[in-house]
Structure formats: structure tokens, C-alpha cells
Amino acid sequence: MAALESGQVKGYRQAAEVFQVAERSVGSWWRAYQAGGWEALVVRRTSRPGPHEKIGPEDRAVLFQAMADYTPEELLIARSC
């Protein structure tokens, strides 16, 4: 955005070429920046919708304790090389 704002690059196409991103992305980012400044460009991650946890908290605690107490070989976990 600074390169566009300062005139170091002329337009979305040149910015896309210089920074090796899609021209459409540059346009989207520029419009967001113009509307809300740098804060508008911050990526806010949200959790993905999907299946619930495969194991419950109690089983997870047992698993983590086993991982802390034993080696993979002791737990019969084969390593692939």
C-alpha cells in the first residue's frame, strides 16, 4: 500500500508484478486500506467450522501424559524414515 500511495508503483498491475501477487488482491487490499487504513488489512483468523474434537478432555490428558512419560518406541508408535 505504501508503494501505491507513494507512487513507487503505478497502478494495481505494476504492484502485482513487483510484489508477485494477484492484481485482484492488490485492488482488494487497496480498497480496504482506503476505507479503513492499515487496521483494515489485519487478518483476523477465526476457527474453521468442522467436526468436533475426536477425543474428549480426559482422554487428551491421558494422551499428553503418555507422550511426556514415554518414548514413541515405548508406546509402539512406528517411525517412518
C-alpha positions, 0 to 999 in steps of 0.5 A: 500500500505504501508503494501505491500511495507513494507512487513507487508503483503505478497502478494495481498491475505494476504492484502485482508484478513487483510484489508477485501477487494477484492484481485482484488482491492488490485492488482488494487490499487497496480498497480496504486500506482506503476505507479503513487504513492499515487496521483494515488489512489485519487478518483476523483468523477465526476457527474453521467450522468442522467436526468436533474434537475426536477425543474428549478432555480426559482422554487428551490428558491421558494422551499428553501424559503418555507422550511426556512419560514415554518414548514413541518406541515405548508406546509402539508408535512406528517411525517412518524414515 
